[in-house]
Amino acid sequence: MTSPANSTKSSELARIAAEAAGTYFSSVQFTLTHGLGNGPPPMPVIDPDKDDPNGWPTDFCHFSAAGLSVSVSTWPSAMSAFSGRVQIGTDEDAGHRDTYSYFGHAVPNPGFLNQSTRKVEVLITLGTAHWSPTYREALMQALIIEKLTALAAERDAPVLHLHTPVAPVPLSIKSERGDGSNERLRDAIAPCLRFSIGVDPQMSGARLDFETELAALAEEYGFGLKLSDQRFNRVRGEWFTIRGFDRERFRQARNRLFPRASSNTPRRAAVVSVVGPSRTGTTATAVAALRERGVGVLAASISSMRKTTFINLVLPVDPEVPEELPPWSGGWLDALPRLSGFATLRPAVTDRADDSLIADWKVAVSPPMRCTYPNSSQQTGATTTGRVPYPIWLWWQIPHRTVDTPALLGVVQAALQPHTRRCEIAYAQSRLCRGDVVRGRAKLIVMLSQEKRDHAAVQRLLTDATETAQLRIREQLPALGRVDPSKVRLRLSPRERWLTYAGISA
């Protein structure tokens, strides 16, 4: 990030050197798993030695969309004897059909996020209809991601996370209670994008410039824009509306920019993971290179773990691409011709984006797989039957080296099973924090076993289900990881903002 006026380059280097001296690990191990999204998050293929205190994964991320999923586990490594900044192996047998796993090492960027940052979180609305994007809409989404992340890169602000699709935020009504207990229930997913950047708290002008440019982009393309409400006594999950979604302007911009793109919904997609040392501008570079080759983005999960960035994308695949393509891994420049083959429309573009920022990064590509889309939501009239997928949010904090995040998520799914006919992990991420504890957040998508159309009845069912499941989790976790129950904090709630307001001791 840009240094404040009272900071010098030598002081920055001193901070980096002090951090490096505090650990003997020179690289990061990681496992990547691509597969179908209808099961629990997989455990690492090469399971770390649980007897080694440094063998436990410190960071974990799971993302599922369009019936496909990607999971990442990382942990420190002393290995340094490998060429380049990143090394990734070939696909290894994960023991499950349509599951592809890769193991690798990366040298993290020691200068990434060494200064304090203030998070600015943004929610973008790209539509109000049922989520089942077309090839044209996937290209438009890729352009929006490119523009948003390029804005952050221009101000040397790192992208902390980016996810799409996500749950939309219902319009607030003045008569609603302050805790949101009577607000309209949210859809599980919608054509929305959520991302956050880190800005220097001493440079308020940079944040204001970023938000001003965001508003200008929203005006140009017609997408809806909300910023996280950072006023006093506000919590995560509360938003401040800057601009509503302009359906006609967005449609005109999409058709003007991509007039020849197909308006069909992709039936096959590939999961692609781009891995390298964290730097500002890398997401914009990767997505721009794909878009200029006619490849859009159906879904994305982008985050940095242990100063290594994982750009996980679900890319639509041309129906003419052979189904028997094998999984592949290799360098970014070698991957581009393969990824270009996914495009339904291959533009003859000679002015390519500069790939030098990620030229030394590695890529893992799954075979094209059948993708699916949710067949119901509140917005598509599914409330006539009551078969509606609803989001449930989870927050936890547990001692490190007790329960792995995938195992914890499996316990949560099992605890919710008596109340649901379907329960999927849409997103989950955990990190090792100070105090030798692991903190994490997740969003689950559930379809209740009891079909109710009344808002109040559904709210009661969701609240009862989460409270009962929370008790079951409290009973099972100590036996699973030999963890002291008094040191476990966990909250399961149908309202995202309640993760902060409510008591979270499990």
Buried (B, 14 or more C-beta within 10 A) or exposed (E): BEBEEEBEEEEBEEBBEEEBEEEEBBBBBBBBBBBBBEBBBBBBBEEBEEEEEBBBBBBBBBBBBBBBBBBBBBBBBEBEEEEEBBBBBEBBEBEEEEBBBBBBBBBBBBBBBBBEBBEBBBBBBBBBEBBBBBBBBBBBBBBBBBBBBBBBBBBBBBBBBBBBBBBBBBEEEEEEEEEBEEBBBBBBBBBBBBBBBBBBEBBEEBBEBBBEBBBEBBBEBBBBBBBBBBEEEBBBBBBEBBBBBBEEBBEEBBEEBBEEBBEEBBEBBBBBBBBBBBBBBBBBBBBBBBBBBBBBBBBBBBBBBBBBBBBBBBBBBBEEBEEEBEBBBBBBBEBBEBBBBBBBBEEEEEEEBEBEBBEBBBBBBBBBBEBBBBEBBBBBEBBEEBBBBBBBBBBBBBBBBBBBBBBBBBBBBBBBBEBBEBBBBBBBBBBBEEEEBBBBBBBBBBBBEEBBEEBEEBBEBBBEBBEBBBEBBBEBBBEBBEBEEEEBBBBBBBBBBBBBBEEBEB
